[in-house]
Amino acid sequence: MLLIECPWCGPRAETEFSCGGEADIARPLDTEKLTDKEWGDYLFMRKNPRGVHHEQWMHAQGCRRWFKAQRDTVSYEIQGYETFERPLLTLDVNEANAQGKANEGKAP
């Protein structure tokens, strides 16, 4: 199981989160002019890369806020987090452990 760091609630079990898929997919501006294939590609086709990938996550059983995570799809290691208000935060392992201990015993 992954330990995911909610930017607001701290480290939590993966089971508390819902993955929203690939992040930073831009909606086409003029959707009326798209062909069925172009619209289908926008809705359903994703890159699914091997390696570093940007995903959207929601803390469904916590604060219910959305954020982005940079994750390596090979090792499953989460390399950093980003909210929609601030840029990517790279995790320092020692910092994450210290924050996890500070949040022990607190309600989510």
N, C-alpha and C positions, 0 to 999 in steps of 0.2 A: 504494500500500500504506500502511496505517495504521502509525504507530509507537505502540505501546501500552505504557504504563508499568505494569509489574507492581509492586505495592506492596512486594514483597520482593526482586525481582531487578533492578528498574530497567527502562529502556526496551528494548523488544524489537520485532522485526518481527511484524506481525499473523499471519503464518503459524505462529507458535509458540503461538497461542491458539485456544481453542474457545469460540464464543459460546453461552451457555446461554439466550438470549432475554430477554424482559422480566423485570425484577426486581420483587420485592415483591408477588408474587401470593400471596394468602392462601388456603390450602387450607380448604374448607368444613369446619366442625366436625362436623356430623351428616350424613355422606355417605349413610347408609341412607335418609334422608328426601328426598334430591334426586330430581327427575325426570330422565329420560334427557337432556332438553334442558339442564337446569341442569348436570348432570355434564359433558356435552359442551362446554358453554360454558366451564366451568372448565378442562378439559383442552386445548381447542384454540383458543379465541377470544382474540386479543390485540389491543391497541389500535393498534399500528403508527402512532404519531402523526408528524406532520410537525413537526419542531422538536426540542426537548429531550426526551430519553428516557433511562430508567434501564435498564441491561442487566446481566446476569450474565456474567462471563467466567472461564474457567479457563486458567491457564498450563500447557497440556497438554505442551509440550516443555521445560518448565522445572521449577519447584517444585511443579506440579500443585495449586496452591491456587486457591480461588475468591475472587473479589472483584466489586464492582459498579463500573460506570463510568457517568458521566453524559455522554451523547453527543448532539450535534446531528445529527439524521438528514438535514438538508439539506446541511450543509457537511462532515459526517463528523468535525468537530472534537470531540475528547474534552475535556470541561471540568473533569473531576475524577474522583477515584477514592475508593472506600470499601471498607474491609474489613468483615468481620462483627464485628470487635472495636472499630473506631473509625469516627467519622463522616466525611462527605465531605471529601476533601482537594482543594482547588482548585489546579490547576497554575499555577505561574508559569513562563512561557516560558524566562526566564533560568535559573531553578532546574532545569528539566527538561534544558536543554542542558548545564549544568554537571554534573548527575548522570550524563548520558549519557557525557560525556567521562571522568568518574571511573571508569565501569564498562567502558570500552574495554579489551579485552585480557583481561578476567576471564572465566572459564568461567561459563556460565549456572547 
